Every structure is written in C-alpha cells, then in structure tokens.
Amino acid sequence: MSAPNQSSGGPDGGAGTVSAAAATVAGDAVLRLLRVALHVAFAGLLVLALVQLTLDGPGTPRLVAAYACACVLAVVYLAGTVAEKRYAATGAGPDPGRAGPYWLAAVTFLWLLLLLISADFSWLAFPLFFLDLHLLRTVPALAAVTAMTAAVVAAQGVHSGGFTLAVLLGPVLGALFAVVMGFAYAALHGESVNQRRALAELRRTRGQLAASQHRAGVLAERERLAREIHDTLAQGFSSIVLMSRAAGAALESGQADLARERIATVQATASENLAEARKFVRGLTEAATGSGTLIAGLERLCADSSRQAASGGQPLECSLRVDGEPVDLDARYETTLLRAAQASLANVRAHSGAHTAVLTLSFAPDAVTLDVFDDGAGFSTATLPDVPRRDGSGFGLLSLRERAADLGGVLSIESAPGEGAVVAVRLPLPAADRPELEQPAPAKTRA
C-alpha cells in the first residue's frame, strides 16, 4: 500500500502556476509508475515462486498449503491497494497513513508463512522492503528490513542445506539496494508532496490577491462615482433648489416676469443635469467637457454661473483668462480641471457673496494650472474639513484634492475673512503632452 495522491484545486494563475502544476503532474506520473512497477513485481514474483514450487513437487501437501497461503496473501495485498486507490480518489475508507502498517504486518506475516514452506518465496522480500521503507518511520523500517533479510538468509540456508557466502551476500546486497532505492523514492515522494502544497498555496494566494484587487477596484469605482455625482448632478440639483426658491419668492412678491426668468433657469439647469446623467450612465469619460474643448467648457461654466447668480438676485461677473499656448490634454486632465471650476464656482455662488470671479487657465511647459479667484467674503482655511461632514457637505474640495492627486497634481486654497478666495489646481503634464515651444502667449481675457 503506497501513499495516496493528493490534489489541490483553485484557479490557475500565471506562468509560474502553470509550470509548477506541470512539475507536480510530472512528479505524480513518476510516482504512479513506480507504484505500478512495485505491484507488478510483487505479483510476478509470487506467481514465479508458485510455478517453481509446482515444478519441484507437484501434488504435495506442501504445494497445497503454499497455494492456499499465496491466495490469501494475494487477496490481502489486492484489498490494500484497492482501498488505497479508493481513498485517494474519494477520501472514503480507512486512512492509508494509519491503516498501512497493519496491512503491511498482515502481508509480511503471510509472506513468512510462505517462506517457511519454500525458499522460492524469498524474492518477495524485495518489494516488501520498499513497502517497509515507505510506510514505516526510518528506524522501524530499517529494523524490519534487517529482520526480513535475516529471515531470507535463514530460509535459504535451511532449504539449501548449508550457509554459503552467496546465501549471505545475495539477500544483504539486495536489502542495501532496496534501502537506497527506498530513500530515493521517499525523497521523490516528499518533493512531490511539497510541490503540491506549494501549488495549492500559490493558487490560494493568487485567489486572495484577485479578491483583494477586486475589492480595491470596487472601492475606487465607488469613490469615482461619488465624485462624479457630487460634481455634476448634486451641483445641478443645488442650483435647481435655489432657483426654484427664488422663483417662488418672486411669485409671492408679484414679479411674474422675474419668476418666469428663474423658472427658465431651472428648466435649463434641469436639462443640463439630464444630459449629464445620461452621459454619466453611458460612462463616457469625455462627457466632462461636453461638446468642444476645455476652454469652451470653462466659458460655458462662466456664462452659466453669471446667469444663475443674476437669476438669484446676486449679480456675478465671471470671466476666463488663458495664459500660455493651449495644448491638447488627456480627457482625465480636462475632466479634473472642469470639475474644479464647476465646484469652485458653485461655492462662490452659494457662500461667498462675490461680485466678481476670474478663472485663469495657464499652460506651462511642464504643467497646466487653473486658478479660481473671487472677491467674496472669504473664510479661514483652518475651518476646512479633513473628511466630509455628517450632513454631506465638505465633500467637494476633498473630491477635488483626490482628483488632482490621482494625476500627480495638487490643490491649494488661499483665503482669509473679508479678502476673497483663490482655489488653485496644478497638474503636471506628461512628457508626451509638453509643448516644444516654451514661449508663453499673451494673456487672453474672456468674459
């Protein structure tokens, strides 16, 4: 009875997993071949001994006893190998690691009975040596091999009528060869087991890594969706709420024309939000700037901010300045800059009470910068939250800081009570996007 095969499942990994699996399969194939050879050798030697015994003394009681004992030995041996194979395939039945020594003891006892009948069964000792070395610990295995060798020498000497050098050396040399081959087999089996365990561990680790990467991807996607919703839909809804309140106030005061104007602003903002929502659902990264370039998107933001502020009863003059020679930017850069302007202007309209806002888009050889200035009430930068507040506010600037950091950039805020505020986003340009000419173009002012 040999050790059962052990296999491990799990998803296949990369080339390292494939090569490890191939090595494990090759090692298992060699072990299976050795086990089959061992069983075939045992069966062949048993049959050969019976044939020799039959030729020596046909019909004798000794021959009948030998056949009877050999049949029992064959049944016990076959039962052990079948049980081991079943356990390896299904895990059912006795554990070969525990039942193996008892099975080996029964096989060895039956072999000793045959050895008493005829010395022709001495050759069965050699496959039994391998079983001893495989199923028993080192010291008990060597003791069993020594005892079996002594039994073979004794049987050979008794049945041959005397002890000679050949009778002594033959079994001893055979036992030494079996011990060497047994240790080699044990080393090969141990290496196969270690490879199988390492492969199982590699697959488990790869599975954990894949799950971890999946969780990280889910969290990153949630953060991205939160930023997009805040910077697009939430800003639009905030404007709609403010304009609808202003329209209601105008109706209560009898200013029907002003109310219609503010309702029209609500309708326009709602239409823009609907378009943003559709683009958001489609997952288009270029949806940030809509139709046209980044500059066109910033101009549209300025115009919308001025219109919404006027509809709310607080005039705001918004203008755009462009410094340097514009270059084509990756969609992620345009999205980040447009969202920065969008969130900053929303804060200007909602909190600052400013009359003027200036957006400055600057193209340098190695970076692009957007500054949003307002002449409003200002605030203390010490009051800026590090995490969103419980009511959900404070998320905008944190979102912008994360967007800038994702592109290797920085967000800075300068303000003081009564002195307005400046929100600046600086994004380093990749080498491929840097302009060859470093001469800045004259500044342009767009209202």
C-alpha positions in Angstrom: 0.0 0.0 0.0 1.5 3.3 -1.0 0.7 6.8 0.0 -2.4 8.3 -1.6 -2.3 11.0 -4.2 -3.2 14.5 -3.0 -4.6 17.1 -5.3 -5.5 20.7 -4.7 -8.0 22.8 -6.6 -8.2 26.5 -7.1 -8.0 28.9 -10.0 -5.0 28.7 -12.3 -2.6 31.6 -12.0 0.0 32.8 -14.4 3.0 31.2 -16.0 4.5 30.3 -12.6 1.4 28.4 -11.6 1.3 26.6 -14.9 5.0 25.5 -14.7 4.5 24.4 -11.0 1.4 22.4 -12.0 3.3 20.8 -14.8 6.2 19.8 -12.5 3.7 18.4 -10.0 1.9 16.4 -12.7 5.3 15.0 -13.9 6.3 14.0 -10.4 3.0 12.3 -9.7 3.3 10.4 -13.0 6.7 9.1 -12.0 5.4 8.0 -8.6 2.4 6.3 -10.1 4.8 4.4 -12.5 6.9 3.3 -9.5 3.9 2.1 -7.6 2.6 0.2 -10.5 6.0 -1.4 -11.1 6.1 -2.4 -7.4 2.7 -4.1 -7.5 3.5 -5.8 -10.8 6.8 -7.0 -9.4 5.1 -8.4 -6.3 2.5 -10.3 -8.3 5.1 -11.6 -10.8 7.4 -12.9 -8.1 4.5 -14.6 -6.3 3.4 -16.3 -9.4 7.0 -17.2 -10.3 7.6 -18.8 -6.9 4.4 -20.8 -7.2 5.4 -22.1 -10.6 8.8 -23.1 -9.4 7.3 -24.8 -6.4 4.9 -26.7 -8.6 7.7 -27.9 -10.9 9.7 -29.1 -7.8 6.9 -31.1 -6.1 3.6 -31.3 -7.9 0.6 -32.6 -5.9 2.3 -32.5 -2.5 0.6 -31.2 0.7 3.2 -28.5 0.9 2.2 -27.3 -2.5 -1.5 -27.1 -1.5 -0.6 -25.2 1.6 1.6 -22.8 -0.4 -1.3 -22.2 -2.9 -3.7 -21.6 -0.1 -1.4 -19.1 1.7 -0.5 -17.4 -1.6 -4.2 -16.9 -2.4 -4.8 -15.3 0.9 -1.7 -13.1 0.5 -2.9 -12.0 -2.9 -6.3 -11.1 -1.7 -5.0 -9.2 1.3 -2.4 -7.4 -0.9 -5.0 -6.5 -3.6 -7.5 -5.3 -0.9 -5.0 -2.9 0.5 -4.1 -1.4 -2.9 -7.7 -1.1 -3.9 -8.6 0.6 -0.6 -5.7 3.0 -1.0 -6.8 3.9 -4.5 -10.3 4.5 -3.4 -9.2 6.7 -0.5 -7.0 8.7 -2.9 -10.0 9.2 -5.3 -12.9 9.8 -2.9 -11.5 10.0 0.7 -13.7 7.1 1.7 -12.5 4.2 3.7 -9.6 3.8 6.2 -6.7 6.3 6.0 -3.7 4.6 4.4 -1.4 6.6 6.7 -2.9 4.8 9.8 -4.0 1.5 8.4 -0.9 0.9 6.2 1.3 -0.5 9.0 -1.4 -3.0 10.0 -1.9 -4.1 6.4 1.9 -4.4 6.0 2.1 -6.6 9.1 -0.6 -8.9 7.7 1.2 -9.1 4.3 4.6 -9.8 6.0 3.1 -12.5 8.2 1.6 -14.3 5.2 4.9 -14.0 3.4 6.8 -15.5 6.4 4.4 -18.5 6.3 5.2 -19.0 2.6 8.9 -18.6 3.4 8.6 -21.5 5.9 7.1 -23.6 3.1 9.7 -22.8 0.4 12.7 -20.6 -0.1 11.4 -19.8 -3.5 9.3 -17.1 -1.9 12.5 -15.3 -0.7 12.4 -13.0 -3.7 9.1 -11.4 -2.5 11.2 -9.8 0.2 12.5 -7.1 -2.2 9.1 -5.4 -3.0 8.3 -5.8 0.7 11.5 -3.8 1.5 10.1 -0.9 -0.4 6.8 -1.1 1.3 8.6 -1.1 4.7 10.6 1.9 3.8 7.6 3.8 2.5 5.0 3.0 5.2 7.1 3.0 8.3 9.3 5.5 10.0 13.1 5.3 9.3 14.2 3.3 12.4 11.3 0.8 12.4 11.6 0.4 8.6 15.4 -0.4 8.8 14.7 -2.8 11.6 12.0 -4.6 9.6 14.3 -4.8 6.5 17.1 -6.2 8.7 14.8 -8.8 10.2 13.4 -9.8 6.8 16.9 -10.1 5.4 17.8 -12.4 8.3 14.7 -14.5 7.6 15.6 -14.8 3.9 19.2 -15.8 4.8 17.9 -18.4 7.3 15.4 -19.8 4.8 18.0 -20.0 2.0 20.4 -21.7 4.3 17.9 -24.2 5.7 16.4 -25.2 2.4 19.8 -25.4 0.6 21.3 -27.5 3.4 24.0 -25.0 4.4 25.1 -21.4 4.7 27.5 -20.1 2.0 28.8 -16.7 1.1 26.4 -16.4 -1.8 23.5 -17.2 0.5 24.6 -14.4 2.8 25.6 -11.8 0.3 22.7 -12.1 -2.0 19.9 -11.0 0.4 22.2 -8.5 2.1 23.1 -6.7 -1.1 19.5 -6.8 -2.3 18.4 -5.3 1.0 21.1 -2.5 0.7 19.9 -1.8 -2.9 16.3 -1.7 -1.7 17.2 0.7 1.1 18.9 3.1 -1.3 16.1 3.0 -3.8 13.5 3.3 -1.0 15.1 6.5 0.3 15.3 7.8 -3.3 11.6 7.1 -3.7 10.8 8.7 -0.3 12.7 11.8 -1.4 10.9 12.0 -4.7 7.5 11.5 -2.9 8.3 14.2 -0.4 9.3 16.6 -3.2 6.0 15.8 -5.0 4.1 16.5 -1.8 5.9 19.8 -1.3 5.3 20.9 -4.8 1.6 20.0 -4.5 1.4 22.0 -1.3 3.3 24.9 -2.8 1.0 24.9 -5.8 -2.1 24.9 -3.6 -0.6 27.8 -1.6 0.2 29.7 -4.8 -3.3 29.2 -6.0 -4.8 30.3 -2.7 -2.6 33.4 -2.6 -3.5 34.3 -6.2 -7.2 33.9 -5.3 -6.8 36.2 -2.3 -4.9 38.7 -4.4 -7.6 38.6 -7.1 -10.3 39.1 -4.4 -8.3 42.0 -2.8 -7.8 43.7 -6.2 -11.5 43.3 -6.9 -12.4 44.9 -3.6 -9.9 47.7 -4.3 -11.4 48.2 -7.7 -14.9 48.3 -6.3 -13.9 50.9 -3.7 -12.1 53.0 -6.3 -15.1 52.9 -8.5 -17.4 53.9 -5.6 -15.1 56.9 -4.9 -15.1 57.9 -8.6 -18.9 57.6 -8.8 -19.3 59.7 -5.6 -17.0 62.4 -7.1 -18.9 62.4 -10.4 -22.3 62.6 -8.7 -21.2 65.4 -6.4 -19.5 67.4 -9.1 -22.3 67.1 -11.7 -25.8 66.0 -10.5 -25.5 67.3 -6.9 -24.3 70.8 -8.1 -27.1 71.0 -10.6 -29.7 69.9 -8.1 -28.4 72.5 -5.7 -28.8 75.2 -8.3 -32.3 74.0 -9.1 -33.4 74.2 -5.5 -32.0 77.7 -5.1 -33.6 78.9 -8.4 -37.0 77.3 -7.5 -37.0 79.1 -4.2 -36.1 82.4 -5.8 -38.9 81.8 -8.4 -41.4 81.2 -5.5 -40.3 84.3 -3.8 -40.7 86.3 -7.0 -44.3 84.9 -7.4 -45.2 85.9 -3.8 -44.0 89.4 -4.5 -46.0 89.7 -7.7 -42.9 89.7 -10.0 -44.2 87.4 -12.7 -41.5 88.2 -15.3 -38.7 87.6 -12.8 -40.4 84.3 -11.7 -40.6 83.2 -15.3 -37.0 84.0 -15.9 -35.9 82.0 -12.8 -38.2 79.1 -13.9 -36.5 79.2 -17.3 -33.2 78.9 -15.5 -34.5 75.9 -13.5 -35.5 74.3 -16.8 -32.2 74.9 -18.4 -30.3 73.6 -15.4 -32.5 70.5 -15.3 -31.9 69.9 -19.0 -28.2 70.1 -18.5 -28.4 67.8 -15.5 -30.4 65.3 -17.5 -27.8 65.4 -20.2 -25.0 64.9 -17.6 -27.0 62.0 -16.1 -27.3 60.3 -19.5 -23.6 60.7 -20.2 -22.8 59.5 -16.7 -24.8 56.3 -17.2 -23.1 55.7 -20.5 -19.7 56.0 -18.7 -18.2 58.4 -21.3 -15.0 59.9 -19.9 -15.2 62.7 -22.5 -18.6 63.7 -21.2 -16.9 66.1 -18.7 -16.3 68.8 -21.3 -19.3 68.0 -23.4 -19.0 69.4 -26.9 -16.0 71.4 -27.7 -12.7 72.0 -25.9 -11.8 72.6 -22.2 -11.7 76.3 -22.9 -15.2 76.2 -24.4 -16.4 74.2 -21.3 -14.9 76.8 -18.9 -16.5 79.6 -20.9 -19.9 77.9 -20.7 -19.4 77.4 -17.0 -18.7 81.2 -16.5 -21.8 82.1 -18.5 -24.0 79.7 -16.6 -22.7 80.9 -13.3 -23.3 84.5 -14.2 -26.8 83.7 -15.4 -27.7 81.7 -12.3 -26.3 84.3 -9.9 -28.3 87.0 -11.7 -31.4 85.0 -11.5 -30.9 84.5 -7.8 -30.6 88.3 -7.3 -26.8 88.4 -6.7 -25.1 89.6 -9.9 -21.7 87.8 -10.6 -19.3 88.8 -13.3 -17.4 85.8 -14.3 -14.5 85.8 -16.8 -11.9 83.4 -18.2 -8.2 84.2 -18.8 -6.0 81.9 -20.7 -2.2 82.2 -20.3 0.3 80.4 -22.5 -0.2 78.3 -25.6 -3.1 75.8 -25.1 -2.2 72.2 -25.7 -4.4 69.1 -26.2 -4.9 67.4 -22.8 -5.9 63.9 -21.9 -9.6 63.6 -21.0 -8.8 62.9 -17.4 -7.0 66.3 -17.2 -9.9 68.1 -18.8 -12.4 66.4 -16.5 -10.4 67.3 -13.4 -10.0 71.0 -14.4 -13.6 71.4 -15.4 -14.8 69.8 -12.2 -12.5 72.1 -10.2 -14.0 75.1 -11.9 -17.6 73.8 -11.5 -17.3 73.1 -7.8 -15.4 76.3 -7.1 -18.0 78.5 -8.9 -20.8 76.6 -7.1 -19.2 77.5 -3.8 -18.7 81.1 -4.9 -22.4 81.4 -5.7 -23.6 79.7 -2.6 -21.3 81.0 0.1 -19.1 84.0 -0.9 -21.5 86.8 -1.9 -18.8 87.8 -4.5 -19.4 90.2 -7.4 -16.5 89.0 -9.5 -15.0 85.7 -10.3 -12.0 85.1 -12.5 -10.9 81.7 -13.9 -7.2 81.6 -15.1 -6.2 78.7 -17.1 -2.4 78.6 -17.5 -0.3 76.4 -19.8 3.3 76.0 -18.8 5.9 73.7 -20.5 5.6 71.1 -17.7 2.2 71.8 -16.1 -1.3 73.1 -16.5 -2.9 75.3 -13.8 -6.4 76.5 -13.1 -6.9 79.3 -10.6 -10.5 80.4 -9.5 -10.5 83.8 -7.8 -13.5 85.6 -6.2 -13.8 88.8 -4.3 -16.3 87.5 -1.8 -16.4 87.3 1.9 -13.6 84.8 2.2 -13.1 82.3 5.1 -10.5 80.8 7.4 -8.7 77.9 5.8 -8.4 76.3 9.2 -12.2 75.6 9.1 -11.8 73.3 6.0 -12.8 69.7 7.0 -10.4 66.8 6.6 -13.4 64.4 6.0 -16.9 65.1 4.7 -19.3 66.4 7.4 -22.2 64.3 8.6 -24.7 66.4 6.5 -22.7 65.5 3.4 -21.1 69.0 2.9 -17.4 69.5 2.6 -17.1 66.7 0.0 -16.4 69.0 -2.9 -12.9 70.2 -2.0 -11.9 66.8 -0.7 -13.1 65.3 -4.0 -11.0 67.8 -6.0 -8.0 67.1 -3.9 -8.3 63.4 -4.7 -8.8 64.1 -8.4 -5.7 66.2 -8.5 -3.7 63.6 -6.5 -4.7 60.9 -8.9 -2.9 62.8 -11.7 0.1 63.7 -9.6 -1.1 67.2 -9.0 -2.0 69.4 -6.0 -4.9 71.5 -4.9 -4.2 74.6 -2.9 -6.6 77.1 -1.3 -5.8 80.7 -0.2 -8.4 82.7 1.7 -9.0 84.9 4.7 -12.1 86.5 6.1 -13.0 89.6 4.0 -10.3 89.0 1.4 -11.9 86.7 -1.1 -10.5 83.3 -2.0 -8.3 81.5 -4.6 -8.6 77.8 -5.4 -5.7 76.6 -7.5 -5.2 73.2 -9.2 -1.9 72.4 -10.7 -1.4 69.2 -12.8 2.0 68.2 -14.1 2.0 67.3 -17.8 3.3 64.0 -19.1 6.4 64.4 -21.2 4.4 63.4 -24.4 2.0 66.3 -23.8 4.5 69.0 -23.1 4.8 71.7 -25.8 8.0 72.1 -27.7 7.9 75.9 -27.6 8.1 77.3 -24.1 7.3 80.9 -25.1 4.1 81.9 -23.4 1.4 83.5 -25.5 -0.2 86.9 -24.4 -2.9 86.5 -21.8 -6.5 86.5 -23.2 -9.5 87.6 -21.2 -12.8 86.0 -22.0 -16.0 87.2 -20.3 
